């Protein structure tokens, strides 16, 4: 019962935060991504199998970064309506892979996405399912910056989906919360995080 209450509170908080950020932005028009020119994507999950996202580090080693993106039901939004993005960062997990998908399911982000109309992007950390929350972390030392990975994932979303670049939100659980702070501090993108 506590998990359900916590999930409800998270979904309510997220919806409130998005509404507050939208109100704070005033009556300004959405910043439409290039993907708004494309046909609407079907509701459902997209992964690195749909949109490969390799990352090359030092010694030219390349790894395939993994993620899951959920596109909400569009029955209430007309074609070409830009949607906000929520980047959901999982906490440290000892299991192999699937951490982002587990976060989406665990806090019911898919249901909130369908109800409130936002895209959920849940990238997975590499290696060992821990985000590079400080510059001295293993992945950063090997040239696999998680901040750069999230930037590139946002670039893919800009290209493939109709999203509002003025409404990009980042949230995280545990280690993912630390990573959300690191992303916010990176500030290398206009309207990077609300």
C-alpha positions as CSV (number, residue, x, y, z in Angstrom):
1,X,0.0,0.0,0.0
2,X,2.9,2.4,0.8
3,X,4.3,1.8,-2.8
4,X,1.0,2.8,-4.4
5,X,0.7,5.9,-2.3
6,X,4.3,6.8,-3.1
7,X,3.7,6.2,-6.8
8,X,0.6,8.4,-6.7
9,X,2.5,11.2,-4.9
10,X,5.3,11.0,-7.5
11,X,2.9,11.2,-10.4
12,X,0.9,14.0,-8.8
13,X,4.2,15.9,-8.0
14,X,5.4,15.4,-11.6
15,X,2.1,16.7,-13.1
16,X,2.2,19.7,-10.8
17,X,5.8,20.5,-11.6
18,X,5.0,20.3,-15.3
19,X,2.0,22.6,-14.9
20,X,4.0,25.1,-12.8
21,X,6.8,25.2,-15.3
22,X,4.4,25.7,-18.1
23,X,2.7,28.5,-16.3
24,X,6.0,30.1,-15.4
25,X,7.0,30.0,-19.0
26,X,4.0,32.3,-19.7
27,X,2.1,32.4,-22.9
28,X,5.1,31.7,-25.0
29,X,4.8,29.4,-27.9
30,X,6.3,25.9,-27.6
31,X,9.8,25.5,-29.1
32,X,8.9,22.9,-31.7
33,X,11.5,20.2,-32.5
34,X,12.5,19.2,-36.0
35,X,10.5,16.0,-35.4
36,X,7.2,17.9,-35.6
37,X,7.6,17.7,-39.4
38,X,7.4,13.8,-39.2
39,X,4.3,11.7,-39.2
40,X,3.1,11.0,-35.6
41,X,4.8,8.1,-33.9
42,X,2.7,5.3,-32.7
43,X,2.1,5.0,-29.0
44,X,4.5,2.6,-27.3
45,X,8.1,1.9,-26.4
46,X,11.1,2.7,-28.5
47,X,14.6,1.6,-27.7
48,X,18.2,1.6,-29.1
49,X,16.9,-1.1,-31.5
50,X,14.8,1.6,-33.2
51,X,17.3,4.4,-32.8
52,X,20.9,3.2,-32.3
53,X,23.0,5.4,-30.0
54,X,26.6,4.2,-29.9
55,X,29.2,6.1,-27.8
56,X,32.9,6.0,-28.5
57,X,35.3,6.5,-25.7
58,X,39.1,6.5,-25.3
59,X,41.0,3.9,-27.3
60,X,38.2,4.1,-29.8
61,X,36.1,1.6,-27.8
62,X,32.5,1.8,-28.8
63,X,29.6,0.8,-26.6
64,X,25.9,0.7,-27.5
65,X,24.1,2.9,-25.0
66,X,20.7,1.6,-24.0
67,X,17.4,3.4,-23.2
68,X,13.6,3.1,-23.4
69,X,11.4,5.9,-24.7
70,X,7.6,5.8,-24.1
71,X,5.4,7.8,-26.5
72,X,2.0,8.5,-24.9
73,X,-1.4,8.0,-26.4
74,X,-2.2,10.9,-28.7
75,X,-6.0,10.7,-28.8
76,X,-6.3,14.2,-27.2
77,X,-3.5,16.0,-29.0
78,X,-3.8,17.1,-32.6
79,X,-1.1,16.1,-35.1
80,X,2.0,18.3,-34.7
81,X,1.4,19.2,-31.0
82,X,4.8,19.3,-29.3
83,X,4.9,17.2,-26.1
84,X,7.1,17.8,-23.0
85,X,9.9,15.3,-22.2
86,X,10.5,13.8,-18.8
87,X,14.0,12.2,-18.5
88,X,13.7,9.6,-15.8
89,X,17.0,8.4,-14.3
90,X,17.1,5.1,-12.4
91,X,19.0,4.5,-9.2
92,X,21.9,2.1,-8.8
93,X,20.8,-1.4,-9.6
94,X,22.8,-4.6,-9.3
95,X,20.8,-6.3,-12.1
96,X,22.0,-6.3,-15.7
97,X,20.1,-3.9,-17.9
98,X,16.5,-2.8,-17.9
99,X,16.9,-0.3,-15.1
100,X,15.1,2.5,-17.0
101,X,12.2,0.2,-17.9
102,X,12.0,-0.8,-14.2
103,X,11.7,2.9,-13.1
104,X,9.0,3.6,-15.7
105,X,7.0,0.6,-14.4
106,X,7.8,1.1,-10.7
107,X,6.6,4.7,-10.4
108,X,3.9,4.3,-13.1
109,X,5.3,6.9,-15.4
110,X,3.6,5.2,-18.4
111,X,0.2,5.8,-16.9
112,X,1.1,9.4,-16.0
113,X,2.4,9.9,-19.5
114,X,-0.8,8.8,-21.1
115,X,-2.9,10.9,-18.7
116,X,-0.9,14.1,-18.9
117,X,0.6,13.8,-22.4
118,X,4.4,13.8,-22.1
119,X,7.2,11.6,-23.6
120,X,9.2,9.6,-21.1
121,X,12.9,8.8,-21.8
122,X,14.6,6.5,-19.5
123,X,18.3,6.0,-20.3
124,X,20.4,3.3,-18.7
125,X,23.7,3.9,-17.0
126,X,26.9,2.2,-18.2
127,X,28.8,0.3,-16.9
128,X,27.5,-1.4,-13.7
129,X,24.3,0.5,-13.8
130,X,25.7,3.4,-11.9
131,X,25.5,7.0,-13.2
132,X,28.6,9.1,-13.5
133,X,27.7,11.6,-10.9
134,X,31.2,13.0,-10.5
135,X,33.9,13.6,-13.1
136,X,36.2,10.9,-11.6
137,X,33.7,8.1,-12.2
138,X,34.8,5.1,-14.3
139,X,32.7,5.9,-17.3
140,X,33.9,9.5,-17.5
141,X,37.5,8.4,-17.2
142,X,36.9,6.0,-20.1
143,X,35.3,8.8,-22.2
144,X,31.7,7.7,-21.8
145,X,30.1,10.8,-20.4
146,X,26.5,10.2,-19.1
147,X,25.8,13.9,-19.5
148,X,26.8,13.7,-23.2
149,X,24.7,10.5,-23.6
150,X,21.6,12.2,-22.3
151,X,22.3,15.2,-24.6
152,X,22.5,12.9,-27.6
153,X,19.3,11.1,-26.5
154,X,17.5,14.4,-26.4
155,X,18.9,15.2,-29.9
156,X,17.4,11.9,-31.1
157,X,14.0,12.8,-29.5
158,X,14.2,16.2,-31.2
159,X,14.7,14.6,-34.6
160,X,12.3,11.6,-34.3
161,X,9.4,13.0,-32.2
162,X,7.4,16.2,-32.0
163,X,8.6,17.5,-28.6
164,X,8.6,20.9,-26.9
165,X,12.2,21.9,-26.2
166,X,11.0,24.5,-23.7
167,X,9.6,21.7,-21.5
168,X,12.3,19.2,-20.7
169,X,12.2,17.8,-17.2
170,X,14.7,15.6,-15.4
171,X,13.9,13.4,-12.4
172,X,15.8,10.6,-10.8
173,X,15.7,8.0,-8.1
174,X,18.6,7.7,-5.7
175,X,21.8,7.7,-7.8
176,X,19.6,9.0,-10.7
177,X,18.7,12.0,-8.5
178,X,22.4,12.8,-8.2
179,X,22.7,12.5,-12.0
180,X,19.7,14.8,-12.5
181,X,21.6,17.4,-10.4
182,X,24.7,16.9,-12.5
183,X,22.7,17.3,-15.7
184,X,21.1,20.5,-14.4
185,X,24.5,21.9,-13.5
186,X,25.9,21.0,-16.9
187,X,23.6,23.6,-18.4
188,X,25.1,23.2,-21.8
189,X,21.7,23.3,-23.6
190,X,19.2,26.1,-23.7
191,X,16.2,25.3,-21.6
192,X,18.0,22.1,-20.6
193,X,16.0,21.3,-17.5
194,X,13.0,22.7,-15.6
